[in-house]
């Protein structure tokens, strides 16, 4: 599984970015930089990642840095997917 591609796909789906995520790199800032990523979207994003990628995320695992950039989120998901 290409975790990077899957995370971008889920970001695009959950945030209704209409393909904008295709231009995101590992360094693309998320939280505070992408207006669509508000607190409610974070919850939906986590739930969608859990459902679609078969991962489990506890509240203690998450902090602001997790959503600081695309790379941070990809690394977070990759640890849980086991790649």
MMTF fields as JSON, N, C-alpha, C and O atoms, coordinates in Angstrom:
{
  "mmtfVersion": "1.0.0",
  "mmtfProducer": "UNKNOWN",
  "numBonds": 331,
  "numAtoms": 332,
  "numGroups": 83,
  "numChains": 1,
  "numModels": 1,
  "chainsPerModel": [1],
  "groupsPerChain": [83],
  "chainIdList": ["A"],
  "bondAtomList": [4, 2, 8, 6, 12, 10, 16, 14, 20, 18, 24, 22, 28, 26, 32, 30, 36, 34, 40, 38, 44, 42, 48, 46, 52, 50, 56, 54, 60, 58, 64, 62, 68, 66, 72, 70, 76, 74, 80, 78, 84, 82, 88, 86, 92, 90, 96, 94, 100, 98, 104, 102, 108, 106, 112, 110, 116, 114, 120, 118, 124, 122, 128, 126, 132, 130, 136, 134, 140, 138, 144, 142, 148, 146, 152, 150, 156, 154, 160, 158, 164, 162, 168, 166, 172, 170, 176, 174, 180, 178, 184, 182, 188, 186, 192, 190, 196, 194, 200, 198, 204, 202, 208, 206, 212, 210, 216, 214, 220, 218, 224, 222, 228, 226, 232, 230, 236, 234, 240, 238, 244, 242, 248, 246, 252, 250, 256, 254, 260, 258, 264, 262, 268, 266, 272, 270, 276, 274, 280, 278, 284, 282, 288, 286, 292, 290, 296, 294, 300, 298, 304, 302, 308, 306, 312, 310, 316, 314, 320, 318, 324, 322, 328, 326],
  "bondOrderList": [1, 1, 1, 1, 1, 1, 1, 1, 1, 1, 1, 1, 1, 1, 1, 1, 1, 1, 1, 1, 1, 1, 1, 1, 1, 1, 1, 1, 1, 1, 1, 1, 1, 1, 1, 1, 1, 1, 1, 1, 1, 1, 1, 1, 1, 1, 1, 1, 1, 1, 1, 1, 1, 1, 1, 1, 1, 1, 1, 1, 1, 1, 1, 1, 1, 1, 1, 1, 1, 1, 1, 1, 1, 1, 1, 1, 1, 1, 1, 1, 1, 1],
  "groupList": [{"groupName": "UNK", "atomNameList": ["N", "CA", "C", "O"], "elementList": ["N", "C", "C", "O"], "formalChargeList": [0, 0, 0, 0], "bondAtomList": [1, 0, 2, 1, 3, 2], "bondOrderList": [1, 1, 2], "singleLetterCode": "X", "chemCompType": "L-PEPTIDE LINKING"}],
  "groupTypeList": [0, 0, 0, 0, 0, 0, 0, 0, 0, 0, 0, 0, 0, 0, 0, 0, 0, 0, 0, 0, 0, 0, 0, 0, 0, 0, 0, 0, 0, 0, 0, 0, 0, 0, 0, 0, 0, 0, 0, 0, 0, 0, 0, 0, 0, 0, 0, 0, 0, 0, 0, 0, 0, 0, 0, 0, 0, 0, 0, 0, 0, 0, 0, 0, 0, 0, 0, 0, 0, 0, 0, 0, 0, 0, 0, 0, 0, 0, 0, 0, 0, 0, 0],
  "groupIdList": [1, 2, 3, 4, 5, 6, 7, 8, 9, 10, 11, 12, 13, 14, 15, 16, 17, 18, 19, 20, 21, 22, 23, 24, 25, 26, 27, 28, 29, 30, 31, 32, 33, 34, 35, 36, 37, 38, 39, 40, 41, 42, 43, 44, 45, 46, 47, 48, 49, 50, 51, 52, 53, 54, 55, 56, 57, 58, 59, 60, 61, 62, 63, 64, 65, 66, 67, 68, 69, 70, 71, 72, 73, 74, 75, 76, 77, 78, 79, 80, 81, 82, 83],
  "secStructList": [7, 7, 2, 2, 2, 2, 2, 2, 2, 2, 2, 2, 2, 2, 2, 6, 7, 6, 6, 4, 4, 4, 4, 7, 7, 6, 6, 7, 5, 7, 6, 6, 6, 1, 6, 6, 7, 7, 2, 2, 2, 2, 2, 2, 2, 2, 2, 2, 2, 2, 2, 2, 2, 6, 7, 7, 7, 7, 4, 4, 4, 7, 7, 4, 4, 4, 4, 1, 5, 2, 2, 2, 2, 2, 2, 2, 2, 2, 2, 2, 2, 6, 7],
  "xCoordList": [0.842, 0.0, 0.887, 1.861, 0.521, 1.21, 0.516, -0.494, 1.076, 0.441, 0.307, -0.721, 1.327, 1.28, 0.078, -0.686, -0.084, -1.188, -2.537, -3.489, -2.618, -3.874, -4.236, -5.4, -3.247, -3.501, -3.967, -4.902, -3.341, -3.768, -5.185, -5.976, -5.509, -6.854, -7.901, -8.946, -7.594, -8.526, -8.64, -9.74, -7.538, -7.584, -8.494, -9.341, -8.313, -9.102, -10.582, -11.438, -10.874, -12.259, -12.914, -13.996, -12.259, -12.846, -12.97, -13.967, -11.973, -11.967, -12.596, -12.656, -13.065, -13.674, -12.748, -13.138, -11.527, -10.517, -10.569, -9.852, -11.407, -11.588, -10.275, -10.049, -9.416, -8.168, -6.981, -5.864, -7.191, -6.08, -4.979, -3.815, -5.325, -4.308, -3.257, -2.173, -3.558, -2.591, -1.314, -0.244, -1.423, -0.26, 0.458, 1.45, -0.037, 0.577, 1.851, 1.901, 2.869, 4.105, 4.205, 3.348, 5.241, 5.444, 5.549, 5.178, 6.049, 6.271, 5.037, 5.06, 3.986, 2.791, 2.191, 1.868, 2.049, 1.455, -0.032, -0.692, -0.557, -1.979, -2.711, -3.394, -2.57, -3.312, -2.932, -1.767, -3.902, -3.657, -3.372, -3.41, -3.084, -2.772, -3.853, -4.056, -4.538, -5.627, -6.928, -7.276, -7.646, -8.828, -9.881, -10.605, -9.972, -10.973, -10.681, -11.575, -9.44, -9.048, -9.288, -8.368, -10.544, -10.895, -11.04, -10.79, -11.437, -11.497, -12.473, -12.193, -13.595, -14.55, -13.984, -14.198, -13.27, -12.674, -11.59, -11.408, -10.864, -9.839, -10.479, -9.957, -11.6, -12.299, -12.749, -12.561, -13.338, -13.796, -12.621, -12.712, -11.524, -10.323, -9.792, -9.466, -9.702, -9.213, -10.134, -9.673, -11.421, -12.396, -12.308, -12.349, -12.19, -12.108, -10.822, -10.844, -9.713, -8.448, -8.56, -8.092, -9.18, -9.365, -10.204, -9.839, -11.308, -12.221, -11.624, -11.705, -11.03, -10.578, -9.22, -8.937, -8.374, -7.041, -6.874, -5.812, -7.928, -7.897, -6.918, -6.29, -6.793, -5.891, -6.712, -7.918, -6.04, -6.683, -5.892, -4.667, -6.615, -5.982, -6.635, -7.848, -5.817, -6.361, -6.142, -5.266, -6.945, -6.845, -5.457, -4.986, -4.804, -3.478, -2.4, -1.327, -2.69, -1.717, -1.653, -0.699, -2.663, -2.819, -2.426, -2.798, -1.668, -1.407, -1.336, -1.451, -1.156, -1.141, -0.089, -0.296, 1.034, 2.117, 1.715, 2.237, 0.791, 0.326, -0.24, -0.105, -0.872, -1.496, -0.734, -1.289, 0.517, 1.331, 1.669, 1.746, 1.873, 2.219, 1.747, 1.402, 1.742, 1.381, 2.341, 1.91, 3.631, 4.628, 4.409, 4.546, 4.071, 3.818, 2.61, 2.629, 1.56, 0.366, 0.645, 0.192, 1.382, 1.744, 2.566, 2.315, 3.537, 4.37, 3.529, 3.725, 2.603, 1.7, 0.875, 0.761, 0.307, -0.503, 0.369, -0.025, 1.536, 2.43, 2.825, 2.941, 3.031, 3.366, 2.234, 2.48, 1.013, -0.138, -0.482, -1.049, -0.145, -0.4, 0.66, 0.428, 1.824, 2.914, 3.82, 4.425, 3.914, 4.804, 6.074, 6.957],
  "yCoordList": [-1.182, 0.0, 1.245, 1.342, 2.174, 3.464, 4.381, 5.014, 4.438, 5.185, 6.658, 7.276, 7.217, 8.633, 8.897, 9.834, 8.075, 8.25, 8.064, 8.789, 7.097, 6.849, 8.017, 8.409, 8.561, 9.71, 10.904, 11.599, 11.148, 12.252, 12.026, 12.966, 10.784, 10.461, 10.742, 11.336, 10.3, 10.509, 12.0, 12.489, 12.712, 14.163, 14.826, 15.65, 14.463, 15.063, 14.749, 15.613, 13.505, 13.071, 13.76, 14.335, 13.701, 14.221, 15.74, 16.293, 16.404, 17.864, 18.484, 19.707, 17.628, 18.095, 19.064, 20.181, 18.62, 19.481, 19.475, 20.239, 18.625, 18.587, 18.428, 19.099, 17.539, 17.25, 18.085, 17.835, 19.078, 19.943, 19.159, 19.559, 18.055, 17.302, 16.698, 16.332, 16.591, 16.046, 16.891, 16.383, 18.158, 19.041, 19.101, 19.817, 18.351, 18.361, 17.516, 16.439, 18.016, 17.259, 16.929, 17.333, 16.201, 15.875, 17.138, 17.135, 18.21, 19.454, 20.369, 21.405, 19.997, 20.842, 20.919, 19.9, 22.136, 22.35, 22.045, 22.325, 21.469, 21.137, 21.994, 22.95, 21.656, 22.329, 23.803, 24.145, 24.659, 26.098, 26.643, 27.855, 25.759, 26.215, 25.828, 26.523, 24.733, 24.288, 24.624, 23.962, 25.652, 26.129, 25.054, 25.109, 24.092, 23.036, 22.098, 21.384, 22.093, 21.188, 21.871, 22.405, 21.839, 22.37, 21.209, 20.058, 21.5, 20.453, 19.342, 18.176, 19.663, 18.626, 17.782, 16.571, 18.409, 17.675, 16.732, 15.655, 17.116, 16.238, 14.94, 13.853, 15.059, 13.872, 12.987, 11.771, 13.592, 12.838, 12.204, 11.067, 12.934, 12.416, 11.185, 10.184, 11.25, 10.113, 8.912, 7.794, 9.147, 8.058, 7.423, 6.199, 8.235, 7.734, 6.945, 5.893, 7.431, 6.692, 5.339, 4.328, 5.322, 4.063, 3.083, 1.916, 3.551, 2.69, 2.211, 1.026, 3.115, 2.764, 2.075, 1.305, 2.347, 1.749, 0.671, 0.059, 0.439, -0.628, -0.381, -1.312, 0.881, 1.203, 1.574, 1.804, 1.628, 2.038, 3.194, 3.138, 4.242, 5.436, 5.766, 5.958, 5.827, 6.23, 7.729, 8.33, 8.312, 9.752, 10.159, 11.255, 9.276, 9.574, 9.634, 10.198, 9.046, 9.014, 10.311, 10.548, 11.151, 12.314, 13.602, 13.839, 14.419, 15.775, 16.683, 16.207, 17.936, 18.887, 18.593, 18.863, 18.043, 17.744, 16.684, 16.661, 15.811, 14.755, 15.356, 14.78, 16.515, 17.167, 18.407, 19.268, 18.504, 19.661, 19.735, 20.821, 18.58, 18.535, 17.206, 16.278, 17.138, 15.885, 14.782, 13.662, 15.082, 14.078, 13.54, 12.338, 14.418, 13.988, 13.063, 12.06, 13.395, 12.559, 11.222, 10.178, 11.248, 10.003, 9.105, 7.901, 9.673, 8.885, 8.292, 7.137, 9.065, 8.614, 7.42, 6.413, 7.543, 6.451, 5.24, 4.106, 5.464, 4.364, 3.527, 2.306, 4.164, 3.434, 2.494, 1.397, 2.911, 2.105, 1.033, -0.006, 1.287, 0.298, -0.786, -1.917, -0.433, -1.408, -1.457, -2.488, -0.334, -0.304, 0.432, 0.567],
  "zCoordList": [0.0, 0.0, 0.0, 0.746, -0.849, -0.884, 0.126, -0.182, 1.335, 2.423, 2.065, 2.345, 1.455, 1.066, 0.155, 0.386, -0.87, -1.813, -1.123, -1.411, -0.216, 0.497, 1.416, 1.501, 2.092, 2.974, 2.143, 2.541, 1.011, 0.149, -0.357, -0.43, -0.709, -1.194, -0.112, -0.377, 1.12, 2.226, 2.565, 2.822, 2.568, 2.794, 1.764, 2.11, 0.507, -0.56, -0.381, -0.572, -0.013, 0.177, 1.373, 1.25, 2.518, 3.755, 3.729, 4.193, 3.196, 3.202, 1.959, 1.827, 1.047, -0.213, -0.937, -1.28, -1.162, -1.776, -3.297, -3.943, -3.875, -5.332, -6.097, -7.104, -5.611, -6.3, -5.875, -6.327, -5.013, -4.579, -3.88, -3.925, -3.237, -2.498, -3.427, -2.973, -4.714, -5.666, -5.709, -6.048, -5.372, -5.365, -4.026, -3.884, -3.039, -1.716, -1.701, -2.295, -1.019, -0.801, 0.682, 1.469, 1.064, 2.484, 3.329, 4.503, 2.74, 3.479, 3.526, 4.191, 2.836, 2.82, 4.221, 4.832, 4.712, 6.034, 5.974, 4.974, 7.054, 7.111, 8.13, 7.765, 9.402, 10.47, 10.517, 10.719, 10.333, 10.318, 8.939, 8.731, 7.983, 6.631, 5.626, 4.631, 5.882, 5.021, 5.757, 6.734, 5.291, 6.025, 6.267, 7.261, 5.38, 5.516, 6.694, 7.148, 7.19, 8.275, 9.624, 10.243, 10.057, 11.365, 12.348, 11.989, 13.567, 14.598, 14.242, 14.52, 13.642, 13.236, 12.102, 12.062, 11.191, 10.075, 10.569, 10.002, 11.618, 12.187, 12.678, 12.43, 13.369, 13.875, 12.714, 12.746, 11.701, 10.537, 9.809, 9.346, 9.708, 9.045, 9.769, 9.131, 11.08, 11.862, 11.69, 11.463, 11.8, 11.653, 10.267, 10.14, 9.251, 7.883, 7.669, 7.029, 8.188, 8.084, 8.772, 8.248, 9.947, 10.67, 9.851, 9.709, 9.323, 8.577, 7.26, 6.937, 6.507, 5.161, 5.13, 4.212, 6.132, 6.127, 7.192, 7.302, 7.976, 8.968, 10.104, 10.607, 10.504, 11.605, 12.834, 12.751, 13.964, 15.198, 15.795, 15.904, 16.179, 16.721, 18.061, 18.143, 19.102, 20.4, 20.594, 19.971, 21.459, 21.705, 22.19, 21.888, 22.942, 23.478, 22.398, 22.616, 21.22, 20.125, 19.343, 18.602, 19.504, 18.64, 19.358, 20.507, 18.646, 19.112, 17.885, 16.755, 18.092, 16.992, 15.94, 14.758, 16.362, 15.429, 14.408, 13.293, 14.788, 13.884, 12.604, 11.524, 12.734, 11.591, 11.152, 10.469, 11.532, 11.176, 9.71, 9.137, 9.097, 7.674, 7.099, 7.831, 5.795, 5.131, 5.556, 5.834, 5.611, 5.986, 7.386, 7.618, 8.324, 9.7, 9.757, 10.47, 9.01, 8.996, 8.308, 8.777, 7.209, 6.507, 7.426, 7.499, 8.122, 9.042, 10.166, 10.546, 10.694, 11.754, 11.279, 11.979, 10.089, 9.543, 9.215, 9.49, 8.637, 8.267, 9.479, 9.373, 10.624, 11.851, 12.235, 12.735, 12.007, 12.403, 11.363, 11.7, 10.124, 9.061, 9.106, 8.678, 9.628, 9.729, 8.515, 8.224, 7.801, 6.641, 6.983, 6.135]
}
